[in-house]
Amino acid sequence: MLNVRPQDVVISRPVTDPIDVEQAEAALVEHYPRLVRLAYLVLPPRLGRNRRVLTAHSLAQRSLPRGRTPGVAAGLPLPRRAGGASADPGYAYVRQRVLRQALEAGLPLRRRAWPKRAQLPPLLPQVWGLRLFPRSGGADELALDQRLSALSGPGRAAYVLRGLERMQDPEVVQTLAAAGAADPQAALAEADGVEAPGGVSAAALLGSGEFDPCSLQARPTDLMRRRQHAKAALAATAAVVVCGALLGLPGEGWGPDGAAAPAYARNPAAERALDPSKTVRVAAEVWKRSSRTDFSVWPARGNLTDDNALLRRALAVWARPGPSVQTSATPATPVGPPMGSPHMLFAGDVDRARVVLLYDGLRVVRYAEPRDGAAGAALDFARVDGADAAAANALVVGRTDGNVRYLTAPWVREASVRDLLDPTGTPVALKRTADGVTDPLTSPAQARDCRSWDALELRDDAGPRLMTDLGELAPARLTSGPPSAPRDVSGPEERARWARTACLLPAVRSHGVRTVNSWTYAQQPLPEGNGTAVWLCTRAETWRGTGSRVLAQFQAPSAKRGAPGAIAARAEHSPACGVRDPRVLAGVLWKSRGGNWYVLAAGSGQFTSVTTSGGVEGTARGNLLAVPAKAGVQADLEGRVVSGERVGALR
């Protein structure tokens, strides 16, 4: 017998009757605040609150049909739950029109294609001399607004339809599809990742004054700038005529600033920072006699270092990237303009792009544009402050078709590729150009599986160093050893440990990671003669100093080469397994080859005893524990260190 719960049934009521203008207008007037709130929440946050308010009102007011028109698509369900919207077909039609326009407003402008009406600033309504924005809410509303701003337009729409319109997932999918969303299921998956902060329901937060574009506050615009604009209006009229004629002349297509947005400020210091002739260029041999060995002593390299037009475009886009520029940044990396004249590290052709690498003391910035002059510039930011010779020995200069190219430091003497999953394998030499750009190698950060893990092995005067691509400009350095003295990976034993750790590195991908240290903190003889297990603590440190991630691994003997270890515990923002607190304790529920279950636990050398409680009771002297247990049992771990302090398990 099939059991069906009433709440699992979605009743779909086809609406096929034509919608009159009067019917749609009545629905619009009755539900105007709700429709404007829906548009405001779905519109892209990059528009700013003032423009989002005016655009939301404009989209709602433009949603009326011009005449008698068919209703919403047959089978499209209407909201009918308590607290949801009206089940009026006229409202469903107007809501669909508002939602479609709000999604179109978030689409990027495309070259050689007419923009959609929703992508342009609204003609009406307009408010001169005032900036309008909703009343400020509390911390929960602000946190929700920040989380929604990270979603795509369809993702925000899915979240709002769930919370504001009280729709179930099948209804959301049909509504988004009718509004023109390309992948409604992906939008639902995005919305699933957003939790309402503070334990408050999504409906309560979305219905707050923070997101009400009908209850507004007003502030004046820049009064001094308005006065200056009034004085310059007459001169600007003549300048527009002259500039219009000049812009009509044939040129390179990119224009002087490439993909940069219109200038928003005229500042002498800012203009000097954007002057290609003021860019700092270090000579080739400076690093050999400098007291510092970091990115500041990299020489300017590449076949386009004298292309001032390319450098001008790169600097202009850095200062004010336009809407067509694809921008990325590692966590907590400021994306503003340069703080002064930056160092040029590289300018040259890489695969199918022109690439410029710049450094301003805090960040490395990569600018790339297609070599054929088409639209599609990219701008990437990464923090690299405090880099030393080990951390400043390579940068990603290009990514194409799942491969990555590096620009190596001038002090790197040899480059090779080593498969981390093959600890006994021999590294393969990696060719480099005279400028230090490597041949392409497979990027593990872009791979869909973990059949191999190509790491970059660079050799300088201090010896070989292992680096790996984690999806950012600066590759992460891989080390082994206790937190007080990490060292570069060397020797068959350390490479064997990393062979079973490499496939866990995606857990710290695109997180601004500087180094990853994997430390064997305990070895434990397994019960029933099942061999010896190894306990490792893997800690990923970030460039920004916060946001570290810690994994405790249990590596039991395995006949499969490179079999990843089991994650026994994980933590974020924890000092455990680091210089400040090198202690770590973790445990697993393990099954022997004989079919018996045990609770196994291990602590670092500071532990004098380990205790398990809850589903399994037991205590062991020293830092190792093995207690018989049953499948699925839950247990709590605690240990005592030399000082007598009790320390809990990593979590």
C-alpha positions as CSV (number, residue, x, y, z in Angstrom):
1,M,0.0,0.0,0.0
2,L,1.3,3.5,-0.9
3,N,1.0,5.9,2.0
4,V,0.5,9.5,0.9
5,R,0.5,12.4,3.3
6,P,-1.8,15.4,2.6
7,Q,1.2,17.8,2.8
8,D,3.0,15.8,0.1
9,V,0.3,16.5,-2.5
10,V,0.7,19.5,-4.7
11,I,-2.6,20.4,-6.4
12,S,-2.0,22.2,-9.7
13,R,-4.9,24.4,-10.9
14,P,-4.5,25.3,-14.6
15,V,-5.2,28.9,-15.5
16,T,-6.1,29.2,-19.1
17,D,-8.7,32.0,-19.1
18,P,-7.4,35.2,-20.7
19,I,-6.4,38.0,-18.4
20,D,-8.0,41.5,-18.9
21,V,-6.0,44.6,-18.3
22,E,-8.6,45.6,-15.7
23,Q,-8.1,42.3,-13.9
24,A,-4.3,42.6,-13.9
25,E,-4.5,46.2,-12.8
26,A,-6.7,45.3,-9.9
27,A,-4.3,42.6,-8.8
28,L,-1.4,45.0,-9.2
29,V,-3.0,47.7,-7.1
30,E,-4.1,45.2,-4.4
31,H,-0.7,43.4,-4.1
32,Y,1.6,46.3,-5.2
33,P,3.7,46.3,-2.0
34,R,4.2,42.5,-2.2
35,L,5.2,42.6,-5.9
36,V,7.6,45.5,-5.4
37,R,9.2,43.6,-2.4
38,L,9.5,40.5,-4.6
39,A,11.3,42.5,-7.4
40,Y,13.6,44.3,-4.8
41,L,14.7,40.9,-3.3
42,V,15.4,39.3,-6.7
43,L,17.3,42.3,-8.3
44,P,21.1,42.0,-8.2
45,P,22.6,43.7,-5.1
46,R,25.3,45.3,-7.2
47,L,22.8,47.9,-8.4
48,G,22.8,49.6,-4.9
49,R,19.8,50.1,-2.7
50,N,18.7,53.4,-4.3
51,R,18.6,52.0,-7.8
52,R,17.1,48.7,-6.7
53,V,14.2,50.6,-5.1
54,L,13.4,52.6,-8.2
55,T,13.9,49.6,-10.5
56,A,11.6,47.4,-8.4
57,H,8.8,50.0,-8.6
58,S,9.5,50.4,-12.4
59,L,9.3,46.6,-13.0
60,A,6.0,46.3,-11.1
61,Q,4.5,49.2,-12.9
62,R,5.6,47.9,-16.3
63,S,4.0,44.4,-15.6
64,L,0.5,45.3,-17.0
65,P,-0.4,43.7,-20.3
66,R,-1.2,46.0,-23.2
67,G,-4.5,44.3,-23.9
68,R,-6.4,41.1,-23.3
69,T,-3.8,38.4,-23.0
70,P,-3.6,34.6,-22.2
71,G,-3.1,33.7,-18.5
72,V,-0.1,32.0,-17.0
73,A,0.9,28.6,-18.6
74,A,-1.5,25.7,-17.9
75,G,-0.5,23.7,-14.9
76,L,1.4,26.5,-13.2
77,P,0.2,26.4,-9.6
78,L,-0.9,29.4,-7.7
79,P,0.0,30.1,-4.1
80,R,-2.8,29.3,-1.7
81,R,-1.3,28.8,1.7
82,A,-1.9,30.9,4.8
83,G,0.5,33.8,4.7
84,G,1.1,33.3,0.9
85,A,-0.1,35.5,-1.9
86,S,-3.5,35.6,-3.5
87,A,-4.8,32.8,-5.7
88,D,-6.1,35.3,-8.2
89,P,-5.1,34.5,-11.8
90,G,-4.4,38.2,-12.4
91,Y,-1.9,38.2,-9.6
92,A,-0.2,35.1,-10.9
93,Y,0.2,36.7,-14.3
94,V,1.6,40.0,-12.9
95,R,3.9,38.2,-10.5
96,Q,5.3,36.1,-13.4
97,R,6.0,39.3,-15.4
98,V,7.7,41.0,-12.5
99,L,9.8,37.9,-11.8
100,R,10.9,37.6,-15.4
101,Q,12.0,41.2,-15.6
102,A,13.9,41.1,-12.3
103,L,15.8,38.0,-13.6
104,E,16.6,39.8,-16.9
105,A,17.9,42.8,-14.9
106,G,20.6,40.6,-13.4
107,L,21.9,39.4,-16.8
108,P,25.3,40.8,-18.0
109,L,25.3,43.2,-20.9
110,R,26.6,41.6,-24.1
111,R,28.6,43.2,-26.8
112,R,26.8,43.5,-30.2
113,A,23.4,42.6,-28.6
114,W,20.6,45.0,-27.7
115,P,20.1,45.1,-23.9
116,K,16.8,44.1,-22.5
117,R,14.6,46.9,-21.1
118,A,15.0,45.6,-17.5
119,Q,18.8,45.8,-17.8
120,L,18.7,49.6,-18.3
121,P,18.1,52.2,-15.6
122,P,14.4,52.9,-15.1
123,L,12.9,55.9,-17.0
124,L,10.1,56.1,-14.4
125,P,9.8,56.6,-11.5
126,Q,12.7,59.1,-11.0
127,V,13.5,61.1,-7.9
128,W,15.9,64.1,-8.3
129,G,18.1,65.3,-5.5
130,L,17.3,62.4,-3.1
131,R,18.6,59.0,-2.4
132,L,15.9,56.5,-1.3
133,F,16.4,53.2,0.5
134,P,14.4,50.9,2.9
135,R,14.6,51.3,6.6
136,S,17.5,49.4,8.2
137,G,16.7,46.2,10.0
138,G,18.5,44.2,12.6
139,A,21.6,42.0,12.4
140,D,19.6,39.0,11.2
141,E,18.2,40.9,8.2
142,L,21.6,42.2,7.4
143,A,23.1,38.7,7.5
144,L,20.3,37.4,5.3
145,D,20.9,40.2,2.8
146,Q,24.6,39.3,2.6
147,R,23.8,35.6,2.1
148,L,21.3,36.4,-0.7
149,S,23.8,38.7,-2.4
150,A,26.1,35.7,-2.9
151,L,23.4,33.8,-4.9
152,S,22.6,34.1,-8.5
153,G,19.3,35.8,-9.6
154,P,17.4,32.5,-10.0
155,G,18.8,31.3,-6.6
156,R,17.5,34.5,-4.9
157,A,14.2,34.0,-6.7
158,A,13.9,30.4,-5.5
159,Y,14.6,31.5,-1.9
160,V,12.1,34.3,-2.0
161,L,9.3,32.3,-3.7
162,R,9.7,29.7,-0.9
163,G,9.8,32.2,2.0
164,L,7.6,35.1,0.7
165,E,5.1,33.2,-1.5
166,R,5.2,30.0,0.6
167,M,5.7,27.8,-2.4
168,Q,6.7,24.1,-2.4
169,D,9.7,23.0,-4.5
170,P,7.7,21.7,-7.5
171,E,5.8,25.1,-7.7
172,V,9.1,27.0,-7.5
173,V,10.5,25.0,-10.4
174,Q,7.5,25.7,-12.6
175,T,7.3,29.3,-11.7
176,L,11.0,29.9,-12.4
177,A,10.8,28.0,-15.7
178,A,7.8,30.1,-16.7
179,A,9.8,33.3,-15.8
180,G,12.7,32.2,-18.1
181,A,15.2,30.7,-15.6
182,A,17.6,28.4,-17.5
183,D,18.1,25.8,-14.7
184,P,15.4,26.0,-11.9
185,Q,16.8,22.9,-10.2
186,A,20.2,24.5,-9.8
187,A,18.5,27.6,-8.4
188,L,16.8,25.4,-5.8
189,A,20.1,23.8,-4.9
190,E,21.5,27.3,-4.3
191,A,18.6,28.3,-2.1
192,D,19.1,25.1,-0.1
193,G,22.5,26.4,1.0
194,V,21.0,29.6,2.7
195,E,19.9,29.3,6.3
196,A,17.9,32.0,7.9
197,P,20.1,33.5,10.6
198,G,19.2,33.8,14.3
199,G,16.7,30.9,14.2
200,V,14.1,33.2,12.7
201,S,11.9,31.9,9.8
202,A,12.7,33.1,6.3
203,A,9.2,34.4,5.9
204,A,9.5,36.7,8.9
205,L,12.9,38.1,7.8
206,L,11.8,38.6,4.1
207,G,8.7,40.4,5.4
208,S,10.6,42.9,7.5
209,G,11.2,46.6,6.8
210,E,14.8,45.9,5.7
211,F,13.3,44.6,2.4
212,D,10.3,46.9,2.0
213,P,10.8,49.3,-0.9
214,C,7.5,51.0,-0.1
215,S,8.6,52.2,3.3
216,L,11.6,54.4,2.6
217,Q,14.1,56.8,4.1
218,A,15.4,59.8,2.1
219,R,18.8,61.4,2.1
220,P,20.2,64.1,-0.1
221,T,22.7,63.4,-2.9
222,D,26.2,65.0,-2.9
223,L,25.2,68.7,-2.7
224,M,28.7,70.1,-3.6
225,R,28.9,67.8,-6.6
226,R,25.4,68.9,-7.8
227,R,26.6,72.5,-7.7
228,Q,29.7,71.6,-9.6
229,H,27.7,69.7,-12.2
230,A,25.3,72.6,-12.7
231,K,28.3,74.9,-13.4
232,A,29.8,72.4,-15.8
233,A,26.6,71.6,-17.7
234,L,27.1,74.2,-20.4
235,A,30.7,73.1,-21.0
236,A,29.7,69.4,-21.0
237,T,27.2,70.0,-23.8
238,A,29.9,71.2,-26.1
239,A,32.3,68.5,-25.0
240,V,29.7,65.8,-25.8
241,V,29.4,67.0,-29.4
242,V,33.2,66.9,-29.9
243,C,33.7,63.6,-28.1
244,G,30.9,62.0,-30.0
245,A,32.6,62.8,-33.3
246,L,35.9,61.4,-32.0
247,L,34.3,58.2,-30.7
248,G,32.8,57.6,-34.1
249,L,36.3,57.3,-35.6
250,P,37.6,53.8,-36.3
251,G,39.9,52.4,-33.6
252,E,41.1,49.2,-31.9
253,G,37.7,48.2,-30.6
254,W,38.9,48.1,-26.9
255,G,39.2,51.9,-26.5
256,P,41.8,53.5,-24.2
257,D,40.5,51.8,-21.0
258,G,39.4,48.5,-22.4
259,A,36.6,46.9,-20.2
260,A,36.9,49.6,-17.5
261,A,33.8,51.4,-16.3
262,P,33.5,55.2,-16.6
263,A,35.8,57.1,-14.3
264,Y,34.2,58.1,-11.0
265,A,37.0,60.3,-9.5
266,R,39.8,62.5,-10.5
267,N,42.6,62.2,-7.9
268,P,46.2,63.0,-8.5
269,A,47.5,60.1,-6.4
270,A,45.1,57.7,-8.0
271,E,46.0,58.9,-11.5
272,R,49.7,58.3,-10.8
273,A,48.9,54.8,-9.7
274,L,47.1,54.2,-13.0
275,D,49.9,55.7,-15.1
276,P,51.7,52.9,-17.0
277,S,55.0,54.9,-17.0
278,K,55.0,55.0,-13.2
279,T,54.7,51.2,-12.8
280,V,57.6,49.8,-10.8
281,R,59.9,47.6,-12.8
282,V,62.6,45.7,-10.9
283,A,65.9,44.8,-12.7
284,A,66.7,41.1,-13.3
285,E,69.5,40.8,-10.7
286,V,68.1,42.8,-7.8
287,W,66.8,39.7,-6.0
288,K,70.4,38.3,-5.6
289,R,71.5,41.2,-3.4
290,S,68.2,42.2,-1.7
291,S,67.6,41.6,2.0
292,R,64.1,40.5,1.1
293,T,63.2,37.5,-1.1
294,D,59.5,37.9,-2.0
295,F,57.3,39.2,-4.8
296,S,58.8,42.8,-4.4
297,V,62.1,41.7,-6.0
298,W,60.6,39.7,-9.0
299,P,61.8,41.3,-12.2
300,A,59.3,42.4,-14.9
301,R,59.1,39.6,-17.5
302,G,57.2,38.8,-20.6
303,N,57.1,39.8,-24.3
304,L,54.6,42.6,-23.7
305,T,56.3,44.5,-20.8
306,D,56.6,47.5,-23.2
307,D,53.0,47.5,-24.3
308,N,51.8,50.6,-22.5
309,A,48.3,50.3,-24.1
310,L,47.9,46.8,-22.5
311,L,49.2,48.0,-19.2
312,R,46.9,51.0,-19.2
313,R,43.9,48.8,-19.8
314,A,45.0,46.4,-17.0
315,L,45.4,49.3,-14.5
316,A,42.1,51.0,-15.5
317,V,40.1,47.7,-15.2
318,W,41.8,47.1,-11.8
319,A,40.7,50.5,-10.6
320,R,37.1,50.3,-11.9
321,P,36.1,47.0,-13.5
322,G,33.1,47.3,-15.7
323,P,30.1,44.9,-15.7
324,S,31.5,42.7,-18.4
325,V,34.7,41.9,-16.4
326,Q,34.8,38.5,-14.6
327,T,36.2,39.2,-11.2
328,S,37.3,36.8,-8.5
329,A,39.1,37.2,-5.2
330,T,40.4,35.0,-2.4
331,P,38.4,35.4,0.9
332,A,39.0,38.7,2.8
333,T,41.0,40.1,-0.1
334,P,40.2,43.8,-0.8
335,V,39.3,44.4,-4.5
336,G,39.8,48.2,-4.6
337,P,42.3,50.1,-6.8
338,P,46.0,50.0,-6.2
339,M,47.3,51.8,-3.2
340,G,50.2,53.3,-5.2
341,S,52.1,52.5,-8.3
342,P,52.2,48.7,-8.4
343,H,55.1,46.4,-9.4
344,M,54.9,44.8,-12.8
345,L,55.7,41.1,-12.5
346,F,54.7,39.9,-15.9
347,A,53.1,41.0,-19.2
348,G,52.9,38.6,-22.1
349,D,51.0,36.2,-24.3
350,V,49.8,33.0,-22.5
351,D,47.9,30.5,-24.6
352,R,44.9,32.5,-26.1
353,A,45.2,35.5,-23.8
354,R,47.2,38.6,-23.0
355,V,48.1,38.4,-19.3
356,V,49.4,41.0,-16.8
357,L,50.5,40.2,-13.3
358,L,50.8,43.2,-10.8
359,Y,51.8,43.4,-7.1
360,D,51.0,46.2,-4.7
361,G,52.6,44.9,-1.5
362,L,49.4,43.3,-0.3
363,R,47.9,41.6,-3.3
364,V,48.8,40.0,-6.6
365,V,46.4,40.9,-9.4
366,R,46.0,39.0,-12.6
367,Y,44.5,40.8,-15.6
368,A,43.7,38.8,-18.8
369,E,42.0,39.7,-22.0
370,P,41.5,37.6,-25.2
371,R,44.2,38.0,-27.8
372,D,41.7,38.5,-30.6
373,G,40.4,41.7,-28.9
374,A,36.9,40.3,-28.1
375,A,35.1,41.1,-25.0
376,G,35.6,39.0,-21.9
377,A,38.3,40.5,-19.6
378,A,39.1,38.7,-16.3
379,L,40.5,40.2,-13.1
380,D,41.7,38.0,-10.2
381,F,42.9,39.1,-6.7
382,A,44.9,37.2,-4.1
383,R,46.4,38.2,-0.8
384,V,50.2,37.5,-0.6
385,D,51.3,39.8,2.2
386,G,54.1,38.4,4.4
387,A,55.3,36.0,1.7
388,D,58.8,34.6,2.0
389,A,61.0,32.8,-0.5
390,A,59.1,29.5,-0.1
391,A,55.7,31.1,-0.6
392,A,56.7,33.5,-3.3
393,N,58.3,31.0,-5.7
394,A,55.3,30.7,-8.2
395,L,52.1,32.3,-9.4
396,V,49.4,31.0,-11.7
397,V,49.7,32.8,-15.0
398,G,47.0,31.0,-17.0
399,R,44.3,28.3,-16.9
400,T,43.1,26.6,-20.1
401,D,41.1,23.3,-20.6
402,G,41.8,22.0,-17.2
403,N,45.5,22.8,-17.3
404,V,47.5,25.5,-15.4
405,R,50.7,27.4,-16.2
406,Y,52.9,28.9,-13.6
407,L,55.3,31.9,-13.6
408,T,58.2,30.8,-11.4
409,A,60.4,33.0,-9.2
410,P,63.8,34.1,-10.6
411,W,65.6,32.0,-7.9
412,V,63.9,28.8,-9.0
413,R,66.5,26.6,-10.7
414,E,64.4,23.5,-11.7
415,A,60.7,22.7,-12.1
416,S,59.1,19.3,-12.2
417,V,55.8,17.6,-11.8
418,R,55.2,15.0,-9.1
419,D,52.1,12.8,-8.7
420,L,51.2,12.9,-5.0
421,L,49.3,9.7,-5.3
422,D,52.4,7.9,-6.5
423,P,54.9,8.2,-3.6
424,T,57.5,6.0,-5.3
425,G,57.2,7.7,-8.7
426,T,59.9,9.9,-10.2
427,P,59.2,13.6,-10.8
428,V,58.9,14.6,-14.5
429,A,60.9,17.6,-15.6
430,L,58.7,20.6,-16.5
431,K,59.9,22.9,-19.3
432,R,60.0,26.7,-18.8
433,T,60.4,29.6,-21.1
434,A,63.2,32.1,-20.7
435,D,60.7,34.3,-18.8
436,G,60.0,31.5,-16.3
437,V,56.5,30.4,-17.6
438,T,56.0,26.6,-17.3
439,D,54.5,24.2,-19.8
440,P,50.9,23.4,-19.0
441,L,50.2,20.7,-16.4
442,T,47.0,19.2,-15.2
443,S,45.3,21.2,-12.5
444,P,44.0,19.1,-9.6
445,A,41.8,22.1,-8.6
446,Q,39.8,21.7,-11.7
447,A,39.7,17.8,-11.8
448,R,36.4,16.0,-11.2
449,D,38.0,12.9,-9.7
450,C,41.1,12.1,-7.8
451,R,42.9,9.5,-9.9
452,S,46.1,11.6,-9.8
453,W,47.3,14.8,-8.2
454,D,49.9,16.7,-10.1
455,A,51.9,18.9,-7.7
456,L,54.6,21.4,-8.7
457,E,58.0,20.6,-7.4
458,L,60.4,23.6,-7.5
459,R,64.0,23.4,-6.6
460,D,66.0,26.4,-5.3
461,D,69.1,26.7,-3.2
462,A,67.2,25.5,-0.1
463,G,66.1,22.3,-1.9
464,P,62.9,21.0,-3.4
465,R,59.5,22.4,-2.4
466,L,56.1,20.9,-3.2
467,M,53.3,23.3,-4.3
468,T,49.8,22.5,-5.4
469,D,47.0,24.4,-7.2
470,L,44.0,25.0,-5.0
471,G,42.1,27.2,-7.5
472,E,43.8,30.5,-6.7
473,L,46.6,32.7,-8.0
474,A,49.2,31.6,-5.4
475,P,49.7,27.9,-5.1
476,A,49.7,26.4,-1.6
477,R,52.9,25.0,-0.1
478,L,52.8,21.4,1.2
479,T,54.8,20.5,4.3
480,S,55.3,17.8,6.8
481,G,56.4,17.7,10.5
482,P,55.2,19.0,13.9
483,P,53.7,22.4,14.0
484,S,56.7,23.9,15.7
485,A,59.0,22.8,12.8
486,P,57.3,22.1,9.5
487,R,59.5,21.1,6.7
488,D,59.2,20.5,3.0
489,V,58.0,17.0,2.0
490,S,60.9,14.7,1.4
491,G,61.6,11.0,1.8
492,P,59.4,8.0,1.0
493,E,57.6,7.9,4.3
494,E,56.4,11.5,4.2
495,R,55.4,11.1,0.5
496,A,53.5,7.9,1.4
497,R,51.5,9.8,4.0
498,W,50.7,12.6,1.5
499,A,49.7,10.0,-1.1
500,R,46.7,9.2,1.2
501,T,46.1,12.8,2.1
502,A,46.1,14.5,-1.3
503,C,42.5,13.5,-2.1
504,L,41.3,15.4,1.0
505,L,42.7,18.7,-0.2
506,P,39.5,19.7,-2.0
507,A,38.1,20.4,1.5
508,V,40.3,23.6,1.6
509,R,40.0,24.5,-2.1
510,S,39.5,28.2,-3.0
511,H,39.8,29.2,0.7
512,G,42.9,31.5,0.5
513,V,45.2,28.8,1.7
514,R,48.9,29.6,2.1
515,T,50.3,26.3,3.5
516,V,49.0,22.8,4.2
517,N,51.0,20.8,6.9
518,S,50.3,17.1,7.4
519,W,51.7,15.8,10.7
520,T,51.9,12.2,12.0
521,Y,51.0,12.7,15.6
522,A,50.5,9.1,16.6
523,Q,50.8,5.5,15.4
524,Q,48.5,2.8,16.9
525,P,48.8,-1.0,16.8
526,L,45.3,-2.2,15.8
527,P,43.5,-4.9,17.7
528,E,43.5,-8.6,16.5
529,G,46.8,-8.1,14.8
530,N,45.4,-5.9,12.0
531,G,48.6,-4.0,11.6
532,T,49.4,-0.4,12.6
533,A,47.3,2.6,11.9
534,V,48.6,6.2,11.5
535,W,46.9,9.3,12.9
536,L,47.6,12.5,11.1
537,C,46.6,16.1,11.7
538,T,46.4,18.2,8.5
539,R,46.2,22.0,9.0
540,A,45.6,24.5,6.3
541,E,46.8,28.0,7.1
542,T,45.5,31.0,5.2
543,W,47.2,34.2,3.9
544,R,44.9,36.3,6.1
545,G,45.8,34.5,9.3
546,T,42.2,33.5,10.2
547,G,39.9,30.9,8.8
548,S,42.3,28.0,9.2
549,R,40.9,24.4,8.7
550,V,42.0,21.3,10.6
551,L,41.4,17.7,9.6
552,A,42.3,14.7,11.9
553,Q,42.9,11.6,9.7
554,F,42.9,7.9,10.5
555,Q,45.0,5.9,8.0
556,A,44.5,2.2,8.5
557,P,46.6,-0.3,6.4
558,S,45.2,-0.5,2.9
559,A,46.2,-2.6,-0.1
560,K,44.9,0.1,-2.5
561,R,47.5,2.6,-3.6
562,G,46.7,6.1,-2.5
563,A,43.5,5.2,-0.7
564,P,42.5,8.4,1.2
565,G,42.5,8.3,4.9
566,A,39.3,8.6,6.9
567,I,38.4,12.0,8.3
568,A,38.0,11.4,12.1
569,A,37.3,15.1,13.0
570,R,37.5,18.5,11.5
571,A,37.4,22.1,12.8
572,E,37.5,25.7,11.5
573,H,39.0,28.7,13.2
574,S,40.7,26.4,15.7
575,P,44.3,26.7,17.0
576,A,44.5,22.9,17.4
577,C,47.4,21.2,15.6
578,G,49.1,24.6,15.2
579,V,52.0,26.5,16.7
580,R,49.7,28.1,19.4
581,D,48.1,24.8,20.4
582,P,49.9,21.7,19.0
583,R,47.6,19.3,20.9
584,V,45.0,17.2,19.0
585,L,42.7,14.3,20.0
586,A,40.4,12.3,17.7
587,G,38.7,9.0,17.5
588,V,36.9,6.6,15.1
589,L,34.6,3.6,15.1
590,W,36.6,0.9,13.4
591,K,35.8,-2.6,12.2
592,S,38.4,-5.3,12.3
593,R,39.0,-7.9,9.6
594,G,37.3,-10.4,12.0
595,G,34.1,-8.4,11.9
596,N,34.4,-6.9,15.4
597,W,33.9,-3.2,16.2
598,Y,36.2,-1.0,18.3
599,V,36.3,2.7,19.4
600,L,39.9,3.8,18.6
601,A,41.3,7.1,19.7
602,A,44.7,8.8,19.7
603,G,46.1,12.0,21.0
604,S,49.3,13.8,20.4
605,G,52.3,13.3,22.7
606,Q,51.0,15.7,25.4
607,F,48.2,13.4,26.4
608,T,48.7,11.1,29.5
609,S,45.3,9.4,29.4
610,V,42.3,9.1,27.1
611,T,38.7,8.4,28.2
612,T,35.6,7.5,26.2
613,S,32.1,7.8,27.7
614,G,28.5,7.8,26.5
615,G,27.8,4.7,24.4
616,V,31.2,3.1,25.3
617,E,33.0,3.4,28.6
618,G,36.7,3.0,28.8
619,T,40.0,4.7,29.9
620,A,43.5,4.1,28.8
621,R,46.9,5.4,30.0
622,G,49.0,7.2,27.5
623,N,47.7,8.7,24.3
624,L,46.1,5.6,22.7
625,L,42.8,3.9,23.3
626,A,41.1,0.9,21.9
627,V,37.7,-0.3,23.4
628,P,35.4,-3.0,22.0
629,A,32.1,-1.5,20.8
630,K,29.0,-2.2,18.7
631,A,28.2,-0.9,15.3
632,G,26.7,2.6,15.2
633,V,27.6,3.4,18.8
634,Q,28.1,7.1,19.8
635,A,30.9,8.0,22.2
636,D,32.4,11.1,23.7
637,L,36.2,11.5,24.0
638,E,38.2,13.4,26.5
639,G,41.9,13.4,27.4
640,R,44.2,14.6,30.2
641,V,47.5,16.3,29.3
642,V,50.7,16.5,31.3
643,S,49.6,19.7,33.1
644,G,46.5,17.9,34.4
645,E,44.2,19.9,32.1
646,R,41.3,18.0,30.5
647,V,41.1,18.5,26.7
648,G,38.2,17.4,24.5
649,A,38.3,15.9,21.0
650,L,38.8,18.0,17.9
651,R,35.6,19.4,16.6
